[in-house]
Amino acid sequence: MALFSILTPIFVAVLCVILTFIFRSSKKTTSSEKSKESDSLVNKAKPWVDEDLLDDTEIKPKDNEEDDWVGIGEEDLAQVPYAPQRYSTEVMLERSKDFYCLLNQRRSVRFFSPDPVPREVIDNVIRTAGTAPSGAHTEPWTFVVVADPHLKHKIRDIIEEEEEINYRQRMGDKWVKDLQRLRTNWIKEYLDIAPYLVLVFKQTYGILPGGKKKTHYYNEISVSISCGLLLAALQNAGLVTLTSTPLNCGPQLRVLLARPANEKLLMLLPVGYPASDATVPELTRKSLEDIMVSH
């Protein structure tokens, strides 16, 4: 009995240690399972996230790459006079209304005519897009214009293969259902028919002649603004287009078009005239009261 009395506290202590270990192990397992479940829910909630569409503005060079990066420069730029034409109130009202009416006719078109478009017109609308503002004036855009029929068809093959997977797996039922009323699918005949394909790449960083890297601030926002000007310029020229972001096609298209690693596909635009029998969904746009807040 004396021996039993001595061993009892030791037995209890050992038992407490074992129970504590079991409890902690169980807690870690539960936490790990919850974390995996949470990650799974996130992936299910946003199955369409495309790595190429992420903004790399905040990318920091690795410690061993510090010497590869340079600043934009510290020299002050010369300031030159700027005196754009100033219009009367009447002219401003007329011009603003005319421009709104022009752009209000813009529609996303999926039915193109194969009729040729003068290349100089395309050059001019690209020049217009290149006038967009950009972070620290880095101009982080590349516009790849494709007119070669064989190359256009290769682009179509890549996009349709990935788009079928997008529609069947990646995008999820909700997104696919939301697109049904627009009658879209993974078949992209217009990629062969439109006389031009304009692929807009964002330069996530710049590469100087000596191989040094230059930060491109707000590269995605800057390129997106330039795309807006491009759409306006195309509408002004009497051409139509379709804004498309072919998910998960960027790496393959970058290789096909021999673009460097610092460029990522942001948007693809088929460009041309509308087909004689082209149709568009009967949509309405939000009113001014729905999109503007005044104080």
Secondary structure, DSSP 8 states (H G I E B T S, - for coil): -HHHHHHHHHHHHHHHHHHHHHHHHHHHHHHHHHHHHHHHHHHHH-TT--GGGS--TT----GGGGGGEE-S--S-------------HHHHHHHHHHHHHHHHT--B---B------HHHHHHHHHHHTTS--GGG---EEEEEE--HHHHHHHHHHHHHHHHHIIIIISHHHHHHHHHTTT--S--THHHHSSEEEEEEEESEEE-TTS-EEE-TTHHHHHHHHHHHHHHHHHHTT-EE--B--TT-HHHHHHHTT--TTEEEEEEEEEE-B-TT----------HHHH----
